[in-house]
Amino acid sequence: MSAIAQGFPRGGLAAASTAAFHAGVGAVLGLYALFWLRLRLTDTLPALAALVLFTGAAGYQALSARASARRKLA
């Protein structure tokens, strides 16, 4: 487990955006499960659009922070 957590940012905005990205992916998977069990497509799409925007923005921030940290090391 420590090998998996080794690349995870330790603090600051990078850690928050990485955690938000993973939470967004989990929320999309949860919405998919709800769609499969009980929701209709017309109920799912607006929520999915909001989750995709949130997850995309958080992922962009996480990758941007990771790239800038990598540039500082080089």
PyMOL commands that set and color helices and strands:
alter all, ss='L'
color gray80, all
select helices_A, chain A and resi 2-5+12-37+41-73
alter helices_A, ss='H'
color red, helices_A
deselect
rebuild
show_as cartoon
